[in-house]
Amino acid sequence: MITITLKDLPPRLHRELKARAVAHGRSLNTEMLACLEASVHSSRVDVETVLAEARALRKSVKIRLTQKDLLAAKTGSRA
């Protein structure tokens, strides 16, 4: 195994990592490894594919909401 030393870790980040480790029932070291693993192996989003799917979904929905509809839903009125 390779050992890496982190220098100048901000106290706030250290506290947050420790809290995450406790929440996940892991040691601080294991939590940091999990965070690094997730970061390195996260999948990239193909923006064009997501947009194409959103456009197809939008086309399939027959109801169109207006600004008035959205405002009414946001404020809780049923006018």
Secondary structure, DSSP 8 states (H G I E B T S, - for coil): -------S--HHHHHHHHHHHHHHT--HHHHHHHHHHHHHT-----HHHHHHHHHHHHHH------HHHHHHHHHT---
